[in-house]
Amino acid sequence: MSMYIARSTALAARVLDGEMMIMSAKDSTLFTLNPMATLIWQAADGKTPLQEIVERKICPEFEVSREEALKDAEEFVSSLASHGILMVADGPIDATKPTQGGTQ
Amino acid sequence: MSLMTEMGQRALDRGVPLSVQLDVTYRCNERCVHCYLDHDDHGEMTTDEIKGVLDQLAEAGVFFLTVSGGEVFMRMDFLEILEYARSLMFCIKIKTNAFMIGEREAQRLHELDIQDVQVSIYSHRPEVHDAITLLPGSLKRSIAGIRRLRAHGVKVLIANVLMMQNLNDHDGVIALANELDAGYVIDPTVTPMMDGDRNILRLGLGVPQLRDVFHNPDMVGDVDEFCAIPSTKSDDHLDDLPCSAGHTACYISPYGDLYPCVQFPLPSGNVRQQKFMDIWENSAQLNEIRGITVRDLPVCSGCGHAGSCSRCPGLAYMEGNMRGPSTQDCEKSFARTGIPSANMELKASRRTIQGLVQISPSASLSSIA
């Protein structure tokens, strides 16, 4: 089954020195994402399956096997979803609607 | 090192303007007796101009955006500006008097995930608060605005500027903040007018009052730590930067003027005439500030308080020399520790010297001749 991810709107974000800084509006927790996680986060449009993001964005950039990259990506997605800064669903997500993150 | 500190250091190393305060108007419905602004509209940026500036700030890497005034809700397009800013993913703080925050505004600020809203409250008593804002009914309206924000889950921080006029009311404001489930912060600094007029400083606290405030655990937390006597002089801090103004932070006025900080009105460019990044990278004024370390401060570098002083280079600038001391901060250091600053000692010695070499009246001189 495909996994779809979308960025929560309840946060602030900016790239600093190649790394994404994210602050959760819910609890003001600050996160920084490494370059791989930053690419995934930027591609989280709610329409592109995670698997496709990994194949198109991560594998060519980081010389990592598809299986390994997907495993890392799923762990990363799960972690961000638990903090409410990514939405995760089994189908496409309407990213224009206000969200609080988590699992749909 | 905390993530926030690390982020600040990284921004400093790479010359990124991490924080910007943008005042969208100087107009205000209140007329606070201590306010440093001219409230007439001298040609504010339009909605489109502000959106253009926000685009540039996002592109430049600005993360923390404080939107202030004047009273921000005096602008009919304020929510539109906020919506646009949030679409650019800024972490936004708002400063307002909350007078005009109704249900619609509170709901929208909640939906926009504003980080926090800072509201100035001077007293829990209308007769004191309203006498400072010079707007009858203002305390009642501001509290109603805060209640609406809190009902929608918006984080509120009550800022309590302390002056002689409201000095005895801080406990009441703290109790009010607790009742409203809002944060509380004191600000014992009255800032000179933007045009340099220092008359309003007379409203501020003197050293005895500052001493009381700084030794009150309800106000400062750990008094022993806050009022710790500085350790013996060392050179460790000499390469420190005075503050983030011009390094990772700056201020933009409603007219597009760019300054190092809202409290440091050194004209450094105008975003209506130049791109933000052109000013940020090339302004002679900002680059001059960036070259100043504590070592370059002729009086303060030799002061025992240098490692712990809250010296504001903007207040020093308004006192006449951005490399000089800020007397208001000298007084705070003295009030905290009981130890005079180098600046205070220098002034005292000048007074003594003047006393020793006092010239006789010319009539006496004539009679000697």
HADDOCK unambig.tbl for C-alpha pairs under 7 A between the chains (distance, minus, plus):
assign (segid A and resid 10 and name CA) (segid B and resid 113 and name CA) 5.69 0.50 0.50
assign (segid A and resid 12 and name CA) (segid B and resid 89 and name CA) 4.70 0.50 0.50
assign (segid A and resid 12 and name CA) (segid B and resid 90 and name CA) 5.23 0.50 0.50
assign (segid A and resid 12 and name CA) (segid B and resid 91 and name CA) 4.84 0.50 0.50
assign (segid A and resid 13 and name CA) (segid B and resid 63 and name CA) 7.00 0.50 0.50
assign (segid A and resid 13 and name CA) (segid B and resid 89 and name CA) 5.38 0.50 0.50
assign (segid A and resid 13 and name CA) (segid B and resid 90 and name CA) 6.58 0.50 0.50
assign (segid A and resid 14 and name CA) (segid B and resid 61 and name CA) 6.44 0.50 0.50
assign (segid A and resid 14 and name CA) (segid B and resid 63 and name CA) 5.99 0.50 0.50
assign (segid A and resid 15 and name CA) (segid B and resid 61 and name CA) 6.79 0.50 0.50
assign (segid A and resid 16 and name CA) (segid B and resid 61 and name CA) 6.68 0.50 0.50
assign (segid A and resid 25 and name CA) (segid B and resid 113 and name CA) 5.94 0.50 0.50
assign (segid A and resid 25 and name CA) (segid B and resid 115 and name CA) 6.03 0.50 0.50
